[in-house]
């Protein structure tokens, strides 16, 4: 099931857009982590899935668009990256947020999937967050997904309408489609 990531992935919500979305949310995240308002761990991990890729297109690892750690990973008291990845994986597969899955659609969970909530599915964007309290993991994921959607909208509005969108490079500048 291995298909080229770039060929099927989102044209406008690419890796550079995901990084920008996290960067926009970081001041809020860092303040909440430092003050322990978001939770006691003092750490956070974020995983964003490519909204243009689905399980029928590729494997989970190939669909990861961007990951970001907040805090010194050497001081972690838990594997926040693994939790965030598993939250992103289940939200991506089922196309629902973790809280909804855990408490309203638990019948969709597989035995190997996490029942821990804190991942979101927002308008086609799956984000897994771990390290804060689950309700704040969810809030952070929702903010990051909202920023990613806004960046994609901004890019779309900056482009002339035409049959093919083409692709963006890592800096967000438009390039012609690959042939």
N, C-alpha and C positions, 0 to 999 in steps of 0.2 A: 504494500500500500504506500510505497514511497514515491511521492510526486514532488516536483520542484516547488519549493516554498514561494519563490518570487513570482512564478507564473500564476499561481492561484491566490496568493495572499492579497490582502487589502491594498489597493493602489494609493489610498490617501491616509489610511491609519497604519502607517509603516513603523519601523523601529524608531526612526527619528521623532515621529509624532508621539510615540509611547514614552520615549525619554522626556520629551518636552512636557507631556502630561504629568509625569511624576515630578519633574522639576517644579512645575507650577504648584503642586500640592505639598511639596517638601516643607516650606516654612510652617504651615499648619501642623504637619506631621511631627516635625522636629520639636516644635514648641510643646505639643501634647505629650510626646515621648519624654522629653526632659522634665516636665512637671509631673509626670506620672498620672496625668489626667486621663490618658487613653488606656492605661493599664499599668501593672507593676513591673513588667519585664524590662522595660527600658530599651527594647529592640523591636524591629519590625522588618518584615520581608514582603515584597510585592511581586506578583507574577501576573503579567498581562498576556492574554492569548490573542493571536491574530484574528480579527473579526471576519476576515475573508476565508478562513480555513475552518473546516468542520471535521469531525471524526471520519467521515466517509472520504475525505480528501487526503488525509495524512495521519501519521502517528502524533501522539500528544507532544513529544519532544520537539518535533518539527513545527508544531503550531505555536510554540512559545515565542512571543514577539519580543518581550523585554522582561528583565528581572532586576530588582533593586533591593539592596539591604540598607537598613538604617541602624547604626550602632556597630560596635566592635564585635564581629562574628566570633572572635576567639573567646569572648566572655559570655556567649549564649548559654543559657541554662536548658535549652531545648532546641530541637532542629526546626527552627521557624521556617526555613526554606522548604523543607519537606512538607510541613503542614500547609504552607501557602500553595505549593505546587498541587497537592492533593485537593485542596479547595478549588483551585482553578480548574483542575482536571474534571471534577464532577460537575461543576457549573457549565463547563464547556460541552461536556458530553450530553447532559440532560437539558441544557438551555433554560435553566432556572437558577435562582439564587439559593445559597446554602440554607438559609433560614426556612425558606419555603419547602425545600427538599426535606429537611430534618423534621419539621413539624406539620406539614400539610401534604407532602407527597413522598413519604418515607418508602412507599412501595416501589419507587423507582431506583432506590439505592441498591447497589450490588454489594456483596459480602466484602469485597476488597476495597470498597470506597469509604471515604471518611464520612462520618455522620456529624462532624464538627462544623458548625456554621461560621461564616465570616468571609465567604466568597460571594461574589455577585454576578448576576447576568443582567446587563442593562443595555437594551436596544441592540442586541447582537454582540456585545462586548463582555467577555468573561475576565474577571480579575479575582485572583486569590490573594488574601492578605492574612498574615499571621504575626502575632506578637502583642497586639492590643487585646482588650476585652472583645469578645465576638461582635457585639453591637458596634464598637468602634472600628473593628476590622471591616465590617460591612460598610460603615460610613466612609471610610478611607477608600475602599474599593469603588464605591459609588461616585465619589469625587474624582478619582482617577479616570474612571470610565467616562464621566461627563466631560472632563477636560479633553480626553482623546477624541470623543465625538465632536466637540467644538473645534478642535484643531483640524479634523477632517473636513468639517463644514467650511471653515475658513479657507482651506486649500481648494476645495471645490468651487467656492465663489470667486477665487482668484484665477480660475482657469476658464478659457473659452469653452463653450459647449461644443462637443463633437462626438463622433461615434466611439472612439477609444480614448480612455483616460490617459493611457501611457503609464509611466511609473515615475516615482520620485527617487532621488538618490538619498544618501544618508544625511544630507543637509536640508532636505525638503524641497530642493529645486526640481522643477519638472524636466523630464527627459522624454524623448520620443520612445514609442514602444519598441521592444526588441524584436527583431525579425529573424 
